[in-house]
């Protein structure tokens, strides 16, 4: 690239999922609906867990954290996309793009870490039930979440700082509905070898490592379930894992599918369309997957909604007449 074509970047253009004007109202309505369902579903799950003392256990503590991260994950991309559709603008500032890259990586990797911690929790609960409360004590649960947050923050900070060293030319179009790290590296003019190496290394270490941990946990869980003599015990143990296994499968399969198909077809627009699954649909489905098969969650949600319905008017009256 000619040196004269390199300029100080002030903004990028997010091309979105489609440039057809007739599809924009449909996309706006669809993504607004999915975003509201995601936020409301995960928020209800958090409130139900926090309001029921019986659910103050490690499994539901991790689940509440996962729901919070899912809300943040979708809030990083969808609101900006909706604003761009509504205002008929594709512009995102340079600072906004870097910020989006940072938080996207933070919450995406944090999702992976929390799913791994939850797999370990299920392993301890099924394979070491008598020692579960001793092993999964409050301090360990808090430490696991804290270490996950710190690791993800440092990883996102590293990649964001590496992006800041890149120079960009006049081609500032990103064929996506959000600022993805890989897409930003591709539109850069300067040498991005270090960025690519760190991106692949982080994907292998922070993506492949936890995935290997999940596979190991479930291999041990399967062995423990097969060793059980009671059919009822096997069913109960399997039921305790099926929701988490569905979420893990949905998240990893869609994530791998997006990047493998992108590498095979070299079509950025199809990759953007496929990435909707793990950035929007998976966080939206998580609370439904965990609540539909879980009697404790359903009872807690019912009790919470009944409590709100009954006590809501009383609180309002007390506020009105102090």
Secondary structure by P-SEA (a helix, b strand, c coil): ccccccccccccccccccccccaaaaaaaaaaaaaaaaaaaaaaaaaaaaaccccccaaaaaaaaaaaaaaaaaaacaaaaaaaaaaccccccaaaaaaaaaaaaaaaaaaaaaaaaaaaaaaaaacccccccccccaaaaaaaaaaaaaaaaaaaaaaaaaaaacccccccccccccccaaaaaaaccccaaaaaaaaaaaaaaaaaaaaaaaaaaaaaaaaaaaacccaaaaaaaaaacaaaaaaaaaaaaaaaaaaaaaaacccaaaaaaaacccccccccaaaaaaccccaaaaaaaaaaaaaaaaaaaaaaaaaacc
